[in-house]
Amino acid sequence: MGLEELTFFHPFYLAPLSIYKQSIKRHVKCINIPVLISNYFDLVHFENPLFITENMGLDTILEPYIERSYIPICKFELCKSNIDGLQSVLQKVILKQSNSDKRIISPFSYLLGEIVDNMNEHSKGKYGYIFSQYLKKEKCIDLVLADDGITIFSSYVNSGKYMDEINGDEAIALKLATEGRSTKNRPDAENRGYGISSSKEMLVEGLSGSFFMLSGGAFHRHDANGNVSVKLPDTINWNGTIVLMRIPVQVPKGFDYYNYVR
C-alpha cells in the first residue's frame, strides 16, 4: 500500500485499517509513508495498538493523553473486571481533551457504555478496540469501537430469533438490531434503555451526530441524510463488528437526555 501522496488520515479510516492489520494472518505493510504521517502513526499506535490488560493502572497510562487531541488505538480484553474502570477513564480523558459542553457527559457515557456492553454481551470476542480523535474545526469527537467476535447476523443465528424475517440477509439483521430487536430472551423493559436503537436515536436525532456500523457483510448508516442498511458484495466482509460515531461536543438547544432513556 503506497501512501506517498497522503497528507491526512481520517480517524474512521485509520483505526479500521490498523485493526484489520492486527486481525488477518497475512502481513500488510504500508510503504512510502510521508514523515508527518509516519510520526502520527507512531503517536496513535497504528502498528501496535496499546494493549490494556486487567491489572494495569489505567489512570497512569491514559492520563498523559489529556493534553492531546486523541486516545491512541487501544486493544483491551473483553468480559474483564476492568471494563467499567476503562470506560470511566476513557470518558474523562476524551471529554477533557475536547473541552466539551458539560451537558455532553451523560450522553457520551451512554453511547460509550452501550457499545462496550454490547461487545461484552453479544460478540463472544476476546478483544475490543477503541480509538478517538477530537476534531477542533468540526467541533466533534470521532469515536471508533470494534470487537473481534461474531457478527450481529451470527448472534441472531445462534439465538434462533427472527430467522424467518432475516432470511439469510445480513443487512436485515443489522436493521433489526438497530431497531432494538434483542437476541436475548428478556422482558421488554430490560431490552430498552442501553440499546443500539436508542443510542443512535440520541446521537443522530438528539445531538445531530452520525452513526455507522459494519458487521460481517453489511453496514448500517444513520445520519442527517437518512437511515439505511446495506448488504455488501460477497467479496467484502468485516470479521466482527465495528462502530463509528461522530459526536458533537456542543449539545443542541432543547436537547433532553431523558427523552432517549426509556
C-alpha positions in Angstrom: 0.0 0.0 0.0 1.7 3.2 -1.2 1.0 6.3 0.9 3.5 8.8 -0.6 0.9 11.4 -1.6 -1.2 11.2 1.6 -1.5 14.3 3.7 -4.3 13.3 6.1 -5.7 10.1 7.6 -9.3 10.3 8.7 -9.9 8.6 12.1 -12.7 6.4 10.6 -10.2 5.0 8.1 -7.1 4.9 10.2 -8.5 2.8 13.1 -10.3 0.1 10.9 -7.1 -0.3 8.8 -5.0 -0.8 12.0 -7.5 -3.3 13.4 -7.7 -5.1 10.1 -3.9 -5.4 10.0 -3.9 -6.9 13.5 -6.6 -9.4 12.8 -5.6 -11.1 9.5 -2.9 -13.7 9.0 -1.3 -12.1 6.0 1.3 -9.4 6.6 0.1 -6.0 5.4 2.8 -3.3 5.0 2.3 0.4 4.4 5.1 1.8 2.2 6.3 5.2 1.1 4.8 6.9 4.2 5.5 10.6 4.5 7.4 11.6 7.6 4.5 13.6 9.0 2.1 10.6 8.6 4.7 8.2 9.9 5.1 10.2 13.1 1.4 10.3 13.5 1.2 6.5 13.1 3.7 6.2 16.0 1.8 8.5 18.2 -1.6 6.7 17.8 0.0 3.2 18.0 -1.1 2.3 14.4 1.2 -0.7 14.0 0.9 -2.0 17.6 -2.2 -0.9 19.5 -1.8 0.0 23.1 -2.7 -3.3 24.9 -4.6 -2.6 28.1 -4.7 -5.6 30.5 -6.9 -6.2 33.5 -4.3 -5.3 36.1 -3.0 -2.1 34.5 -3.2 1.3 36.3 -5.5 2.9 33.7 -5.2 6.5 35.1 -1.4 6.3 34.9 -1.5 5.0 31.3 -4.1 7.3 29.8 -3.8 10.5 31.9 -1.0 11.9 29.7 -3.4 12.0 26.8 -5.5 14.7 28.5 -3.2 17.3 26.9 -3.6 15.8 23.4 -6.4 15.6 20.9 -6.7 11.8 20.7 -6.7 8.5 22.5 -4.3 6.0 20.8 -5.7 2.8 19.2 -6.2 0.6 22.3 -6.8 -3.1 22.5 -8.4 -4.5 25.6 -9.7 -7.8 26.9 -13.5 -8.2 26.8 -15.5 -9.5 29.8 -12.9 -8.5 32.3 -13.3 -6.8 35.7 -11.6 -3.6 34.5 -14.2 -2.8 31.7 -16.2 -0.3 33.8 -13.0 1.4 35.0 -11.7 1.6 31.4 -14.9 3.3 30.3 -14.7 5.8 33.1 -11.1 6.8 32.5 -11.6 7.0 28.7 -14.6 9.2 29.1 -12.8 11.5 31.5 -9.8 11.9 29.2 -11.7 12.3 25.9 -14.1 14.9 27.3 -11.3 16.9 28.9 -9.4 16.9 25.6 -12.3 18.4 23.8 -13.3 20.9 26.5 -16.8 19.7 25.8 -20.1 21.2 26.9 -20.8 19.7 30.3 -24.2 18.5 29.1 -22.5 16.0 26.8 -21.2 14.0 29.8 -24.3 11.8 30.3 -24.9 11.2 26.6 -21.3 10.4 25.9 -21.3 7.9 28.9 -24.5 6.4 27.5 -23.1 5.9 24.0 -19.7 4.6 25.1 -21.3 2.3 27.7 -23.9 0.9 25.4 -21.5 -0.2 22.6 -18.9 -1.7 25.0 -21.7 -3.5 26.9 -23.0 -4.9 23.6 -19.5 -6.1 22.7 -19.2 -7.8 26.1 -22.6 -9.4 26.0 -23.1 -10.4 22.3 -19.8 -10.6 20.4 -18.2 -13.6 22.1 -14.9 -12.0 21.1 -11.7 -12.0 23.0 -10.6 -8.4 22.4 -12.2 -5.0 21.9 -10.6 -1.9 20.3 -11.1 1.8 20.8 -9.8 5.0 19.2 -10.9 8.6 19.4 -9.9 11.9 17.9 -11.1 15.3 18.7 -11.5 17.4 15.6 -11.4 21.1 16.7 -12.5 22.5 13.3 -15.5 20.2 13.1 -16.2 20.6 16.9 -16.8 16.9 17.3 -15.3 13.7 18.6 -14.8 10.8 16.2 -15.1 7.6 18.2 -14.3 4.1 16.9 -15.2 0.9 18.8 -14.7 -2.6 17.4 -14.5 -6.3 18.5 -13.1 -9.5 17.1 -16.1 -11.6 17.8 -19.0 -13.0 15.9 -21.1 -10.7 13.6 -24.5 -9.4 14.5 -26.0 -11.8 11.9 -24.3 -14.7 13.7 -25.6 -13.6 17.0 -29.2 -13.9 15.7 -28.4 -17.3 14.1 -27.0 -18.5 17.5 -30.1 -17.3 19.3 -32.5 -18.7 16.6 -34.6 -15.5 16.8 -36.1 -13.7 13.8 -34.7 -16.2 11.4 -37.8 -16.1 9.1 -37.6 -12.4 8.9 -33.9 -12.2 8.4 -33.9 -15.0 5.8 -30.1 -15.1 5.5 -29.8 -11.4 4.8 -27.1 -9.7 7.0 -28.5 -6.2 6.2 -31.9 -7.2 7.6 -30.1 -8.5 10.7 -28.4 -5.1 11.2 -31.7 -3.3 10.6 -33.4 -5.4 13.3 -30.5 -4.8 15.7 -30.7 -1.0 15.2 -34.5 -1.2 15.8 -33.9 -2.7 19.2 -34.8 -6.4 18.4 -32.7 -8.2 21.0 -31.3 -11.7 20.7 -31.8 -12.1 24.5 -35.0 -13.6 26.0 -35.8 -10.8 28.4 -38.9 -8.8 29.3 -39.4 -5.8 27.0 -38.4 -3.4 29.8 -34.9 -5.0 30.0 -34.4 -4.7 26.3 -34.8 -0.9 26.3 -32.5 1.9 27.6 -29.0 0.9 26.7 -29.9 -0.4 23.2 -28.3 0.4 19.9 -31.6 1.9 18.7 -32.0 4.4 21.5 -28.3 5.2 21.4 -28.2 6.1 17.7 -31.5 8.0 18.1 -29.9 10.1 20.8 -26.8 10.6 18.8 -28.4 11.5 15.4 -31.7 13.0 16.2 -30.9 14.5 19.6 -27.2 15.6 19.2 -27.1 16.0 15.4 -24.2 13.4 15.2 -23.8 10.4 12.9 -23.7 6.6 13.4 -22.1 3.9 11.2 -21.9 0.2 12.0 -20.2 -2.5 9.9 -20.7 -6.2 10.8 -19.9 -9.1 8.5 -21.2 -8.5 5.0 -23.4 -5.5 5.7 -23.4 -2.0 7.1 -25.9 0.4 8.7 -25.7 4.2 8.5 -27.8 6.8 10.3 -27.1 10.5 9.9 -28.8 13.7 8.8 -29.2 12.2 5.3 -31.3 9.3 6.5 -31.2 5.7 7.8 -30.1 2.8 5.7 -28.9 -0.8 6.0 -27.0 -2.2 3.0 -25.8 -5.7 2.1 -22.2 -5.6 0.7 -20.8 -7.6 -2.2 -19.8 -11.2 -1.3 -16.1 -10.2 -1.6 -16.4 -7.7 1.2 -16.6 -8.8 4.8 -15.6 -7.5 8.3 -14.9 -10.2 10.9 -16.7 -8.9 14.0 -18.4 -5.6 14.4 -17.1 -2.0 14.2 -19.0 1.1 15.2 -18.1 4.7 14.1 -19.7 7.6 15.9 -19.3 11.3 15.2 -20.3 13.0 18.5 -20.7 16.8 18.6 -19.1 18.4 21.7 -21.8 21.1 21.9 -25.3 20.0 22.9 -28.1 21.5 20.7 -30.5 23.8 22.5 -33.6 21.9 23.6 -31.8 18.5 23.9 -33.2 16.5 26.8 -31.2 13.4 27.7 -34.2 11.7 29.4 -36.2 11.7 26.2 -33.9 8.9 25.0 -33.5 6.9 28.2 -36.6 4.7 28.1 
